[in-house]
Structures are given as structure tokens and as C-alpha cells.
Amino acid sequence: MNEAEGLRQRRPVRPQVITDDSSAQEAKEGSTYSSKVFRVTFLTLAASVVVPLLGVTVLLDCPIDSQPISLKEPPLLTGVLEPNIKLRKAERLWENELVGPESIVNIGDVLFTGTADGKIIKIEDGEIQTIARIGHGPCGTREDEPMCGRPLGIRVGPNNTLFVADAYYGLYEVDPGTGETKMLVSTKTLIEGQKLSFLNDLSVTRDGRKIYFTDSSSKWQRRDYLFLIMEATDDGRLLEYDMVTKEVKVLMVGLRFPNGVQLSPAEDFVLVQETTMARIRRYYVSGLMKGGADMFVENMPGLPDNIRLSSSGGYWVAMSAVRPNPGFSLLDFLSEKPWIKRMIFKERKRDYLCPNHAATQDRHLDMSRLVTEVPKLLIARCPESIWEV
């Protein structure tokens, strides 16, 4: 080995010079790596959410065939429509003693109502007594309703008998003294080729001859009312029963969740509430306009339920939910987006298929979640409101 080769082998390694530029380069490379990790993590999480949703959308059947509907912008809740808390100050009577009383009538000082456990109740001198039951037990769950029955609309006839619309069984006359029940119209009877699946409310003429009643849907039963609202089904009807001829006549068709019904003081027209459309329709039953129909009130500040005469000559309307404005009404938002509603209900159906989900053990529990959790996204429920029109 010569001297030159020895010098080359002993040449020291040059020290690395650290500058600000090299530090920045390392920081940049580290940042790039962190960004890549974040992107991969985010995409993985997104895929874990989106892929199952797509699977739900494609593979599962939807229990509803949601239809788009067009609602106007809700009226501003100002002036006479400004919300108040007066109902929160109301005295609660017979709390935990009556289960879901719906319609209420009186004969003198005695009150009558139908409850969620299928009973027709009399309340006299503060005492609660069951006078009749159209269905039979057991009662208490969603599955029990068709057997148990659900008395909804109730009115007093001219002879102080009660006329009752049971959602599952039909139209009945009940003797409040003896409890004897008489079927007038059965839900098993086809009316113009269509079944009665969801009898709701009724109104009776002063002479007791004509009864006007609503069938909210020929497809959905009362226990599936949430499906009916979200699907926006237009198969509801307004009907008339003649106590003399025993005939049932269809007056209006194509209604979206017809609910409360009320005769005018002069008995020349009937008002029927379309819950899904937030409006009240009018059908003329006598006079020059007989057989005609028009709009009575539209674009209401909430979803109308029952309707009754007021002492001032107007009508009391109970709202089951409010369409907030100012605010955000998800019901209005979803009205023209049926695909979102289908995805929601497909997701609920997926819960039924999950073996570890509580809903597979108790379907009623899952329906309760639909009524409490899903409406937070769909209906924005609040304590029932009452408006006078």
C-alpha cells in the first residue's frame, strides 16, 4: 500500500452540519407522515360508517314507501301564535290512574273517555269506573293493541248514549248506564273495496242520524302511526254513517292522515284535519255547496290532532307537534327528502336483525325508541299545544 492509498483510507468522516433548513425539512417530513396517518384513519372511519349504511340502503327492505310532500314555510310563531307555557300550569287529574285518555265527553257532571288499555271509562264524583270494553286482553304492549282495542273519538248522542270510534274494531254505540255495546260499522267490512284499518275520530249530528268519521289509513294501523306520518300515505278517508239506512258513504278520499273531525254549529259542513299536511279541509254536507270541498286552514304552526267546538263559535285544535319558526323544523326538511326517511327506517329495521340488540327481545321497546329518539331527528316533539281558529 502506497502513501496516497493510506491517506485516502484514513480520511476522516466529515461532520454533519445542522442548519435551520434541515430542521424544517425534518419537521415537514414528520408533518407529512402525520397527515397521511390522519387521512388513513379518517377514511377508515368514514368507510366503516358509509359502507354499512350503503349495505342497509341496498340490501334491506324499507317498511315505508315514503312519498315526497310539499309544505309551505311554517308561519312565524309571533303575535297570536307566540308560544306560551299555560298548559304546563294545568292541574293534572287522576295522574297514573288513567292510561292515555284520548277524547273526553261529559253528560252533566259525569266524564267519559277511552284509554290506551282498551277501556271506556266513567269518572263520577272523582271515582273511576270501567263501563265497557270493546276488545279483550292482554293489554299493555304494541302487539296487544289489535286485540285489546283502542277507543279514540267519543261523542254523546241525543239519547245520552256514547258513540265510540275504536281504531281496530270499528264504530260502536255504548250505553253508559249498562255498558252494553252495539257495533255499527266493523273494520272487517270493506267500504267501496277498501278496508278500515285506523278509525280515528267522529262527529254526530244533533238528531243522532248521521255520524261522520275518519279512517286515517287503509294500510297502517294506529300502532304504526309514525310510519303513516313518515310515509305521508294519501289513503285516508272521511266517511258518513246513516243510523237509519245503516249505509256507509265515502265523502272524501286521498287524505294524508285524516284525524280529528268536527261538524260546524249549523251542521252545514264538516271539518277534517290532515295531520301530515298541517291543514284543515272542509266538506259541505248540506246547502248549495253540498258535496263540495275546499281548504279551511292551511300551513298551520303544528300537526293538528283533535278538533272541537269552542264556546266562542270557533274551534279548539290540539297540536301533537310544533313546526318551529324561527327555528328548524326537521319534519318540513324531510318532507321532500323521502330517501332520508327510508334510510332511517331501514336502519331501524337493521336493529331488528341484530341478535344482541334489545329490540329483538322486545319490539315494543324499539317502537318506544322510534317514538322518543327518532322524533328528536324527525318531529322535534314538545308538550301538546292548543290553538284556537
C-alpha positions as CSV (number, residue, x, y, z in Angstrom):
1,M,0.0,0.0,0.0
2,N,1.5,3.3,-1.0
3,E,1.2,6.6,0.9
4,A,-1.6,8.0,-1.2
5,E,-3.8,5.0,-0.6
6,G,-3.2,5.1,3.1
7,L,-4.2,8.8,3.3
8,R,-7.4,8.0,1.4
9,Q,-8.3,5.2,3.9
10,R,-7.6,7.4,6.9
11,R,-9.7,10.3,5.6
12,P,-12.0,11.4,8.5
13,V,-15.8,11.4,8.0
14,R,-17.0,14.9,7.5
15,P,-19.1,16.1,10.4
16,Q,-22.8,16.7,9.6
17,V,-23.8,20.4,9.7
18,I,-27.2,21.0,11.1
19,T,-28.9,24.1,9.9
20,D,-32.4,25.7,10.2
21,D,-33.2,24.3,6.7
22,S,-32.6,20.7,7.7
23,S,-34.7,21.1,10.9
24,A,-37.5,22.4,8.7
25,Q,-37.2,19.5,6.3
26,E,-37.4,17.0,9.2
27,A,-40.5,18.8,10.6
28,K,-42.0,18.8,7.1
29,E,-41.4,15.1,6.7
30,G,-42.9,14.4,10.1
31,S,-45.9,16.6,9.3
32,T,-46.5,14.8,6.0
33,Y,-46.4,11.5,7.9
34,S,-48.9,12.7,10.5
35,S,-51.2,13.9,7.7
36,K,-51.0,10.6,6.0
37,V,-51.9,8.8,9.2
38,F,-54.8,11.2,9.8
39,R,-56.1,10.7,6.3
40,V,-55.9,6.9,6.5
41,T,-57.6,6.9,9.9
42,F,-60.4,9.3,8.8
43,L,-61.1,7.3,5.6
44,T,-61.1,4.1,7.5
45,L,-63.7,5.5,10.0
46,A,-65.7,7.0,7.2
47,A,-65.8,3.7,5.3
48,S,-66.8,1.9,8.5
49,V,-69.9,4.2,8.6
50,V,-70.7,4.6,5.0
51,V,-70.3,1.0,3.9
52,P,-72.8,-0.4,6.4
53,L,-75.2,2.5,5.5
54,L,-74.9,1.6,1.8
55,G,-75.4,-2.0,2.7
56,V,-78.6,-1.1,4.7
57,T,-79.8,1.0,1.8
58,V,-79.2,-1.6,-0.9
59,L,-79.9,-4.9,0.9
60,L,-82.7,-4.2,3.4
61,D,-86.3,-3.6,2.5
62,C,-87.9,-0.5,3.9
63,P,-91.1,-0.8,5.9
64,I,-92.4,2.5,4.4
65,D,-92.7,3.7,0.8
66,S,-92.1,7.3,1.6
67,Q,-93.7,9.9,-0.6
68,P,-92.4,13.5,-1.1
69,I,-94.8,16.2,0.0
70,S,-94.6,19.9,-0.4
71,L,-95.1,22.0,2.7
72,K,-95.0,25.8,2.8
73,E,-92.6,27.6,5.2
74,P,-94.2,27.4,8.7
75,P,-95.8,30.6,9.9
76,L,-93.8,32.8,12.2
77,L,-94.6,32.0,15.9
78,T,-95.1,35.6,16.8
79,G,-98.1,37.7,17.8
80,V,-101.2,35.4,18.4
81,L,-99.0,32.4,17.6
82,E,-96.3,33.2,20.1
83,P,-95.7,30.1,22.3
84,N,-96.6,30.1,26.0
85,I,-96.4,27.8,28.9
86,K,-100.0,27.9,30.1
87,L,-100.6,24.2,29.6
88,R,-97.7,23.4,31.9
89,K,-99.6,25.1,34.7
90,A,-102.7,23.0,34.2
91,E,-103.7,20.7,37.1
92,R,-103.1,17.0,36.3
93,L,-106.2,15.0,37.3
94,W,-106.1,11.3,38.0
95,E,-102.4,11.1,37.1
96,N,-101.1,7.5,36.9
97,E,-104.7,6.3,37.2
98,L,-105.8,6.8,33.5
99,V,-103.7,5.3,30.7
100,G,-103.6,7.6,27.7
101,P,-107.1,9.1,27.7
102,E,-107.9,10.4,24.2
103,S,-111.2,12.1,23.6
104,I,-113.3,13.3,26.5
105,V,-117.1,14.0,26.7
106,N,-119.5,14.7,29.5
107,I,-123.1,14.0,30.4
108,G,-123.8,16.5,33.1
109,D,-121.1,16.3,35.7
110,V,-120.0,12.8,34.6
111,L,-117.0,12.4,32.3
112,F,-116.3,9.7,29.8
113,T,-113.2,8.8,27.9
114,G,-111.4,5.9,26.2
115,T,-108.0,4.8,27.4
116,A,-104.9,3.1,25.9
117,D,-105.7,-0.2,27.6
118,G,-108.9,-0.6,25.6
119,K,-111.4,0.6,28.3
120,I,-114.2,3.1,28.2
121,I,-114.1,4.9,31.5
122,K,-116.7,6.8,33.5
123,I,-115.5,9.4,36.1
124,E,-118.1,10.4,38.6
125,D,-117.6,12.3,41.9
126,G,-113.8,11.6,41.4
127,E,-114.3,7.9,41.1
128,I,-113.1,6.0,38.1
129,Q,-115.2,3.1,36.8
130,T,-114.8,0.9,33.7
131,I,-118.2,0.7,31.9
132,A,-117.3,-1.1,28.7
133,R,-114.5,-2.8,26.8
134,I,-114.8,-3.5,23.1
135,G,-111.7,-5.6,22.8
136,H,-110.1,-8.1,25.2
137,G,-106.8,-8.5,27.0
138,P,-103.9,-8.8,27.4
139,C,-103.2,-5.1,27.1
140,G,-100.0,-3.0,27.5
141,T,-97.8,-3.6,24.5
142,R,-97.8,-2.5,20.9
143,E,-98.6,-6.1,19.8
144,D,-101.6,-6.3,22.1
145,E,-103.4,-3.3,20.6
146,P,-105.3,-5.1,17.8
147,M,-106.8,-7.5,20.3
148,C,-107.1,-5.0,23.2
149,G,-108.7,-2.3,21.1
150,R,-108.1,1.5,21.3
151,P,-111.1,3.8,21.8
152,L,-110.2,7.1,20.2
153,G,-113.0,9.5,19.2
154,I,-116.0,9.6,21.5
155,R,-119.2,11.6,21.4
156,V,-122.6,11.9,23.1
157,G,-125.7,11.2,21.1
158,P,-129.1,12.8,21.5
159,N,-130.3,9.9,23.8
160,N,-127.2,10.2,26.0
161,T,-125.7,7.2,24.5
162,L,-122.0,7.2,23.6
163,F,-120.7,6.8,20.1
164,V,-117.1,5.5,20.0
165,A,-114.6,5.0,17.2
166,D,-112.3,2.2,18.1
167,A,-109.1,2.2,16.0
168,Y,-109.1,-1.6,15.5
169,Y,-112.7,-2.8,15.9
170,G,-115.0,-0.1,14.3
171,L,-117.8,2.3,15.1
172,Y,-119.8,1.5,18.3
173,E,-122.8,2.7,20.3
174,V,-122.3,2.3,24.1
175,D,-125.0,2.6,26.8
176,P,-123.2,4.5,29.6
177,G,-125.6,3.1,32.2
178,T,-125.4,-0.6,31.4
179,G,-122.2,-0.8,29.5
180,E,-123.9,-2.6,26.6
181,T,-122.1,-2.1,23.3
182,K,-123.6,-2.3,19.8
183,M,-121.5,-2.5,16.7
184,L,-122.5,-0.1,14.0
185,V,-119.6,-0.4,11.5
186,S,-117.0,-3.2,11.6
187,T,-113.5,-2.7,10.4
188,K,-113.8,-6.1,8.8
189,T,-116.3,-4.6,6.4
190,L,-114.9,-3.4,3.1
191,I,-116.1,0.1,2.2
192,E,-116.0,0.7,-1.5
193,G,-113.4,-2.1,-1.8
194,Q,-111.1,-0.7,0.9
195,K,-110.7,-1.9,4.4
196,L,-110.9,0.3,7.5
197,S,-107.5,0.0,9.3
198,F,-107.4,3.0,11.5
199,L,-110.7,4.5,12.7
200,N,-109.8,7.8,14.5
201,D,-112.4,10.4,15.3
202,L,-116.1,11.1,14.8
203,S,-118.8,13.8,14.9
204,V,-122.5,13.3,15.3
205,T,-125.5,15.4,14.2
206,R,-127.8,16.7,16.8
207,D,-130.6,14.3,15.8
208,G,-128.2,11.4,16.0
209,R,-128.9,10.2,12.5
210,K,-125.6,10.9,10.8
211,I,-122.1,10.1,12.1
212,Y,-119.1,11.5,10.3
213,F,-115.8,9.7,11.0
214,T,-112.3,9.4,9.7
215,D,-110.3,6.4,8.7
216,S,-106.7,7.5,8.9
217,S,-105.3,4.8,6.6
218,S,-106.3,1.6,4.8
219,K,-102.7,0.4,5.1
220,W,-101.3,1.4,8.6
221,Q,-102.9,0.7,11.9
222,R,-102.9,3.0,14.9
223,R,-99.8,1.4,16.4
224,D,-97.9,2.3,13.3
225,Y,-98.9,5.9,13.2
226,L,-95.3,7.0,13.0
227,F,-94.9,5.0,9.8
228,L,-98.0,6.7,8.5
229,I,-96.6,10.2,9.2
230,M,-93.2,9.5,7.7
231,E,-94.6,7.7,4.6
232,A,-97.1,10.5,4.0
233,T,-99.6,8.0,2.8
234,D,-102.6,9.5,1.0
235,D,-105.1,6.7,1.5
236,G,-107.1,8.3,4.4
237,R,-110.9,8.9,4.0
238,L,-113.8,10.8,5.5
239,L,-116.9,8.7,5.8
240,E,-120.6,9.1,6.7
241,Y,-122.8,6.5,8.5
242,D,-126.6,6.7,8.4
243,M,-128.2,5.3,11.6
244,V,-131.5,4.8,9.7
245,T,-130.4,3.2,6.4
246,K,-127.3,1.6,8.0
247,E,-125.3,2.7,5.0
248,V,-121.7,3.9,4.9
249,K,-120.8,6.5,2.3
250,V,-117.3,7.7,1.4
251,L,-117.2,11.5,1.3
252,M,-113.5,12.3,0.8
253,V,-110.5,10.2,-0.4
254,G,-106.8,10.9,-0.9
255,L,-106.4,12.4,2.6
256,R,-103.0,12.3,4.3
257,F,-103.6,11.1,7.9
258,P,-107.1,12.5,8.4
259,N,-107.5,12.8,12.1
260,G,-110.0,15.0,14.1
261,V,-113.4,15.7,12.6
262,Q,-116.0,18.3,13.7
263,L,-119.4,19.4,12.4
264,S,-120.0,23.1,12.1
265,P,-122.5,24.7,14.6
266,A,-125.0,25.0,11.7
267,E,-124.2,21.4,10.6
268,D,-123.7,22.5,7.0
269,F,-120.1,21.4,6.8
270,V,-117.6,19.0,8.4
271,L,-114.0,19.9,9.2
272,V,-111.4,17.2,8.9
273,Q,-107.8,17.6,9.9
274,E,-104.9,16.3,7.8
275,T,-102.1,15.8,10.3
276,T,-99.3,15.1,7.8
277,M,-100.2,18.2,5.8
278,A,-100.6,20.6,8.8
279,R,-104.0,21.7,7.5
280,I,-107.8,21.5,7.9
281,R,-110.1,20.6,5.0
282,R,-113.8,21.4,4.8
283,Y,-116.6,19.2,3.3
284,Y,-120.1,20.6,2.8
285,V,-122.9,18.2,3.8
286,S,-125.9,20.4,3.2
287,G,-126.9,23.6,1.4
288,L,-125.9,24.9,-2.1
289,M,-122.4,23.7,-1.7
290,K,-123.3,20.1,-0.7
291,G,-120.8,17.6,-1.9
292,G,-118.1,20.2,-2.4
293,A,-114.9,20.6,-0.6
294,D,-112.3,23.4,0.0
295,M,-109.5,24.4,2.3
296,F,-110.4,25.8,5.7
297,V,-107.0,26.4,7.2
298,E,-103.6,25.6,5.7
299,N,-100.0,25.8,6.7
300,M,-100.7,25.5,10.4
301,P,-97.9,26.1,13.0
302,G,-98.0,22.4,14.0
303,L,-99.5,19.0,13.3
304,P,-103.2,19.1,14.1
305,D,-104.7,16.2,16.0
306,N,-108.2,16.6,17.5
307,I,-110.7,19.5,16.9
308,R,-113.7,20.5,18.9
309,L,-116.1,23.5,19.0
310,S,-115.3,26.4,21.3
311,S,-117.8,28.4,23.3
312,S,-117.0,31.5,21.2
313,G,-118.1,29.9,17.9
314,G,-114.7,28.9,16.8
315,Y,-112.8,25.7,17.1
316,W,-110.2,24.3,19.5
317,V,-107.4,22.5,17.8
318,A,-104.9,20.3,19.6
319,M,-101.4,20.1,18.1
320,S,-99.4,16.9,18.5
321,A,-96.1,18.6,17.4
322,V,-95.0,22.2,16.6
323,R,-93.2,23.4,13.4
324,P,-90.9,25.9,15.0
325,N,-90.3,29.2,13.1
326,P,-88.0,30.8,13.9
327,G,-86.1,27.6,14.3
328,F,-85.6,24.4,12.3
329,S,-88.4,22.0,11.5
330,L,-87.0,18.7,10.6
331,L,-90.4,17.5,9.6
332,D,-90.5,20.1,6.9
333,F,-86.9,19.5,6.0
334,L,-87.6,15.8,5.4
335,S,-90.9,16.3,3.7
336,E,-89.3,16.5,0.2
337,K,-86.5,14.1,1.0
338,P,-88.1,10.6,1.2
339,W,-84.8,8.9,0.7
340,I,-83.5,10.1,4.1
341,K,-86.7,8.8,5.8
342,R,-86.2,5.4,4.0
343,M,-82.6,5.2,5.3
344,I,-83.7,6.0,8.8
345,F,-86.4,3.2,8.8
346,K,-84.1,0.8,7.1
347,E,-81.6,1.4,9.9
348,R,-84.3,0.8,12.5
349,K,-85.1,-2.5,10.6
350,R,-81.4,-3.4,10.8
351,D,-81.8,-3.2,14.6
352,Y,-84.4,-6.0,14.5
353,L,-81.8,-8.2,12.7
354,C,-79.0,-7.7,15.2
355,P,-79.1,-10.6,17.7
356,N,-77.7,-8.6,20.5
357,H,-80.0,-5.7,20.1
358,A,-82.6,-5.2,22.8
359,A,-85.2,-4.6,20.2
360,T,-85.1,-8.3,19.1
361,Q,-86.2,-9.1,22.7
362,D,-88.9,-6.5,22.9
363,R,-90.3,-5.0,19.8
364,H,-92.4,-2.6,21.8
365,L,-89.2,-1.2,23.3
366,D,-87.9,-0.5,19.8
367,M,-91.2,1.3,18.9
368,S,-90.8,3.3,22.0
369,R,-87.3,4.4,20.8
370,L,-88.9,5.3,17.4
371,V,-91.4,7.5,19.3
372,T,-88.8,9.1,21.5
373,E,-85.4,9.1,19.9
374,V,-86.2,9.2,16.1
375,P,-88.7,12.1,16.5
376,K,-85.9,14.1,18.0
377,L,-84.5,14.0,14.5
378,L,-87.8,14.0,12.7
379,I,-90.6,15.8,14.5
380,A,-89.0,17.8,17.3
381,R,-91.8,17.0,19.7
382,C,-92.8,19.3,22.5
383,P,-95.7,19.3,25.1
384,E,-99.0,19.3,23.3
385,S,-100.1,22.8,22.2
386,I,-103.7,24.0,21.7
387,W,-104.6,26.7,19.3
388,E,-108.0,28.4,18.6
389,V,-109.0,29.0,14.9
